């Protein structure tokens, strides 16, 4: 949530600091840069140190820095502090791999989906609450609310989060970073999943950024408050995440990814045909797009985590970085396409991106071996072989190298492909 408080109140921040829109726009840019820094340099530590203590440190640092955000009157100080708040806001990227590790294999997708739904609801609520509080109170109170929320979560983690032993003690911090880079270029599953989720994130960001232009223009002419309320439709869609996760638990993640892409295609087809004509169409687009994007993210995450159970934090960091880069691309390119061509051209552009997703998914079948780059060897069955054959932790289907510093074999096991 720390990354999204400022988005609805940039105009108010510009007024408070007596600067222009261009200057104040540096704040979200610094937040993005800080988050990327934390993602690359801090979140992989989940594979090296105790996660419970790591969470305590991250939450304490971000909560304390948020106090400084609430009281500072200097724009420069606000920008610097925002960067370091974002660096320490990678708590979800420690919790999600920990959840996957703690979950029973046959329920792993369900557990991941629940955590993802909480994360996405936090993003949506942060935007809505930030706008409402700024409308009727001072923007400082938004950050005081954030301080209270973070320290409340710190207490909750203290009582709820188990203390798991550290992993990979034979590796140093720089070896952890090096193996993360190695996974990013040598694992077909990770590369395929990163490409698909990069495109999915670009589409999702493109839609939400341009939705503001669509709803504020003809024929709707909605004000900022009404546009913000459309986030509630997104919350309704996200609430289906546990059901999506349960469905993924019962099938091969590959088919769940395909269904997610299909839902995104359907939502974009509706958007292209009727988003500028009917507000009901826009509501349906938001709901279907959110459920489809959730199915994609959960299924791809489940698949990627199967590559090497001892390296989940590093695999997660690569996948989340792909999401982050997709957001940047979707925001920049989507805005330009919408301004120059309108909503129908934007919809057609996003449908074209879906075509690339389908191509990337079709390159590898649902049951090819882990180190197969292209092919459908292993059959076309979309059913699991048995209740434990989930590709997200089954010892019989995932074979990891005993030492991450040693070369990988040409093939290792036969994990089912989820993306």
C-alpha positions, 0 to 999 in steps of 0.5 A: 500500500505504501506505493499507492497512497500518493497517486490520488493526491499528487495535485494536493502534494503539488499545492502543499509543496508549491511546485508544478505537476511535472515536479511532483510527478517525481514522487511516484517515479522515485517510489517505483525506482525504490521498489525495484531496488528493494525487489532486486537487492532485498527480497532474494534474502528470503532464500538466505535468512530467517523470514520472520526476523526479516519481516520485522526489520522491513516493517519497522523500517517502513513504518518508521520512515512513514512517520517522517513522511507524515511530518516533513514539510520539505519536498526534497526530504519527502522524495528521499524518504519516499524512495527508502520507504519503497525499498523497504516495502517488499514485505509481500514479496517475502510473505508470498514465497513463505506462504508457498513454502508453508502450504500443503502441495495440493492447496498451494495455489489456493494459499497463494491466491488468498495472499495475492487477493489481500495484496491487490485489495490493499492496493485498491483500498490505498487508492480509494482511502487516500483520495477520500481522506485527502478530500476531507482532511489533510494529506498528512493523515493518509501517512499517519494511517499508513503508519498505524497499519504497518505497526498493526501488521508488525504485531500480527506477524509477531503472533502469527508468522512461524519462525522458519530456519534459514535456507542456503547457508552455504551461499553468500549474499552475492552468490544469491544474487548471482544465482538469481540472474542465472535462473533468469536466463537458463530456466525455460519455465521462468522465462516463459512465465516472465514473458506472459506475465510481463504482457499481462501486467502491461495490459492491466496497467494500460487499461487502468491508466487509460480508464481515467481518460475514457471515463472523464471524457464523452459520453460519461464526463465523470469526476475524480470521485466517481472514477475512483469508485470503479476501483470497488468493481476491481475489489469485487473481482479480486474477491474471487481469487480464492475460488480461482486458486482452488480451481488451479489446485485441481488442474494443470496450471498450464490450462489455468493460464490459458483460461486466464488469457481467454478471459483477458481476451474476452474483456478486451473484446468487450472494451474495444466494442462497447467501452465508449458506448455503455458504462455497463460494458466497462463494469463487465470489462473490469470484473472479467479482466481482474479475474483473468489477470488473477488466474494468470498471476496465480497459475504462473507463480505456482509454476515458477515456484516448482523450479527450485523449492530452495530458491523460491524468493529469487524466482519470485523476484524475477517474476515480480520484476517482469510484472513491474517492467510490464507496468512501466511499459503499459503505462507509458505506451498505453497512454500514448496509444489512447491519446492518439487513437482512442479507446478502440485503438487501445483495445486493439493494441492490447488484443495484439499483446494477447496474441503474443501471450498465446504464442508464448504459452503454445511454445511449451505443452502442459507436461514437457520436461523442465528444461525443454524450450519448445515442444509438447512432448509428454502429452496434451492431458490437462488433468493432474496425474494424482492429487500430489502431482501439482508441479508446485512442490511434489518431490517426484516431479521437481528435481533441483540441483543439489548445489546451486553453484554446480552446472544444471543437467540438460533435463531434470524431472518432468514437472507439469507446465503451468505457463 
